[in-house]
Amino acid sequence: MLSTKSISHEEYLKKKRNKKLWRWSIVLFLIILIIGITSYLSHRPEVRISKIELNGGILVTQVDVESKSLIYMYGSYLWLFPRNNAFWYPHDALEQYLVETFKRIDTIKIHRKGLQTLVVDIKERKPFAIWCNSPKVSTTTPTMEDGSEDCYFIDQNSTIFAKAPNFSGDAYFKYYGLISVTDDSPIGKEYIASITEFNEISDFVSKTKELSIRPLYLLAKDNGEFSLVLSGGGEIYFDMKESLSNIGQNLEALLKTSVFASTTGDLPVEYIDLRYGNKLFYKLK
């Protein structure tokens, strides 16, 4: 037979459990209520982004950016909270998505205007040169097997960002090599990963023009060496083992020697080899 004291203790524990259960039920109810109210309010059209404004776009258009952005923000978090809500739209992820989608975009900043509009400020990449995919390259003019070239614009940082039309003349300097011709598209890739190295090469090409040399295009080789093909069929060989500024000075000194001092027009050389420091080699035609 249970004592009165034992029954009282069991009743006390039962009441304590019931009180705790009741307390947790209230907490759970309040959590569900808050989530429900928040979900309801977050679906209100007054706080959902429905318009995109683009600033700075020329070839990247308002229509394309708005369409891609709204599609990217479509859907919900946990089936409860819309992704296009003005207070928690995926800001950083959206910026990254647009940069990856539109390769012409160089820099991007997104900010909110009111509760229904996003403003996308961009700066487009500017064409600096052209990269061409040509499996058959000669020392005169590189051509594709079908007689046409598949060329793309490169920006100042050597990023390939857009298909280039067919140009006549030398509106943009051409680069060849380094990127596999089997790739479906080179857009988004870099001709040279190091911006510093690409700028050095670009400066070296400019230096040759200052020396009255007429470079046609640059061919990069697999072993880290480069061939600058000249008008008239000559070539200048160099690599990046030494500063291209020093190599440019060596080339300038060579052209001041009696062999080349009186040269006018295209250089009468088969090649000039600048890969061995101060030891310069050349072969005349």
N, C-alpha and C positions, 0 to 999 in steps of 0.2 A: 504494500500500500504506500503511495507517494505521500510525502509529507507536504504540508501547506507551504513550507519554505521552498521546496523543489518546484511546486506548481507556480508559485509567484515568480521564480527566477526564469522559468520557461516562458511565461507570459511576457516578462520584461524583454527577453531576447526576441520574441516574436514581434512585439510592438516596435522594437528597435529596427528589426529587419524591414518591417512594413513602412516605417518612417523613412528609412534610407531608400527603399524602393520607390516610395512616393516622391521623395526629393529628386531622385535620378529621372523619374518619369517626367517631372516638371521641367528639369534641365533639358532632356531630350526633346520634349515638346517645344520648348522655346527655341532650341537650335533648329529644329525642322521649320518652325514658324519663321524664324529670321531668314533661313535659306530660301524658303518659299517666297517671302515678301521681296527679298533681294533679287531672286530669279525673275519674279513678275516685273519688278521695276526696271531691271536691266534689259528686258525685252521691249520696253516702251520705245517707240520710234523716235521720241524726242532725244534719247541718249545713245542712239545707234548711228554709226558713221555710214552715210549713204552717198557722199560726194567726195571726189578727189580733185584738188586743184594742182596743176603742174606749173612750176616756174623754171625757166632756163632751158626748156626743151626745144630743140629745132628738128632733129631727125627722130628723136624720141617724142612721141605724140601724147597729147592729153588723153585721147580716147584709149590708147593702148595701156597707158599706166593706170588709168581709172579702172578699166576692165580687169586687168591682172590683180590689182590691189584688192578690189571688192571680192573677187573670187577667192583670193588667198585668205581673206578674213571671214569667209563664209563658214558656218558651222558653229559649234558650241564647245565649251569646256564642260566635261562631265555631263553632257546633255542638259545642262541647267543654265549656263551663262554664255550668252552669245559672244563670239570672238570679236565682233565689230562694235562692241560697246566702247563708248568714248573714254571710259576710265581704265580699261585694261586691255585695249587692243594690243596686238603683238608688235610693238614699236620697233625694237632692234631686229627682230626676225623679219619684219616686213622690209626694212631697209636692205638687209642682206639679200632677201629674195629678189628685190627689184634690181639690185646691182648684178646679180647672177643671171637674171632674165634678160636685162637690157645691157649688153656688153659695151654699148656706147657711153654708159654712165661712168664718169670718173669719180665724182664725189656726190653725196646725197645727204640731205637732212630732212626729216619729217617732223612737223609739229601740227598741233590741233588748232583749228579755228572754230570756236564755238563747240558744240557737242555733236555736230553732224558732218563736219567737214575736216578733211586732212589736207594740209598743204605740203606738197612734195617739191623741195628745192633741189635742183640737180645742176651739175656742170658736166657737159658732155666732153668726151675725149676728142682731141683735135688731131687730124691726120698729120703725121710727121714724116713718114716714109711708107714704103710698101714692101710687104713680104710676098714673094711669089713661090708657088709650089711647082717646080719644074724638074722632072726626072732626067731630062736630057739637056745638059748645059754645055755649051761650047765656049770658046774664048772670044767669040764675037757677040752674039746675041742669044741668050738662053730662050729656048722655045719648048713648048709641050709637043708631044708626038703628033697631035692633030693641028699644030700650028698656032694654037692659042695658049695664053697663060692664065692660070688660076691665081689671082692676086687679091691681097687683103691689106687694109690700112693698119699701120702700126702707130701708136702714140709715142710721146716723148720718152716713156718708160719701157718701150719695146713690147707693150701689150698689143696683141692682134685683136682688133675689136669689130671689124666690119668688112664685108665683101667690097672690093674696089672695082669700079668700072674699068673698061679698057681705055688706057690713056695713050695718046700719041705724044712723042717728045719726052722730055725729062722733067715733068711737073713734080714728080716725087722720086727720090733715090730708091733703088731697089735692093733688097736683101734676099739672099737665097740660102737654103740649107738649114740644118739643125733640127727642124721639125719634120717628122716622118711623113712621107707622101701617102702613106696608107691610112692616116687619120681621116675620119669622116669630115671633120671641120676643125681648123686650127683656131677658130674664134675663142677668145678667152685665154689662150696660151701666150707665153712670153718667148720672144725670139731668143733673148738672153736673160736668164733669171736675175742677174746682177744689174741693177739700174746704172751703177757706177761704171761697169764695164761697157755697157751699151753706149753711155754718154761719151766714154773715152773713144770708142770706135767711131761714133758720129763726129766727134771733134777731129779725129784723124782724117776722115773723109773730107771734112771741110778744109783741113790743112792742105790736102793735096790740091784742092780746087784753088786755094790761094797761091799755090806754086805753079799755076797755069797748067796743071794736069787735068785731063778730062776723064774722071772715073765713070764707068757705065753702071756697074753694079758690084755688090760684095757677095762672095760665095764663102760660106762657113763650111769647114771640113770637120770630119769626125774626130780628128786628133788634136783639136783645140787650135788649129791654124786657120788662117784666112787668106783668101786671094782677092785682091782688089783688081777687077778687070777693067782695063783702060780702053778708051777709044783708040782704034787702030790695032787692037789685038794684044797689046802687052799686058803683063800682070805684075802686081806688087804683092809679094808674099810677106806676111808678118804673123806674129802670135802675141799673146798677152803676158809673156814671161817677163817682159820689161815694160816700163812705162811707155805708152804710146806717144806721150809728149816728147820723150827722148828720141823715140824712133822717128817722129816727125822732124826733129832737128837734124838727125842723121841724114834723112832723105833730102832735106833742104841743102845740107852741105854737099851731098853728092851731086845735086843738080847745078851747083855753082862751079863744079870742076870743068876743065876745058872740054871734056867729052860732050857735055850737055849744055854748056853756057850759051852756045850759038843756036841751040835747037829752037825751032818755031813749029807750032802745031803739035801733032801727036808725038809722044816720045818714041824714038826709033829703037825700042827694046823688045826683046821677047819676054824678059822678066827682070825685076829687081828684087833681090832677096834681102829682107831686113830682119831675119830671124836670129842673127848671130851677133847681137850687140853692136859694137863699133866696127865690126868686120862686115862690110857690105859687098854683096856679089851682084853682078848683073851680066846680061848677055845681050849684045846689040843684034839687031836684025841684019 
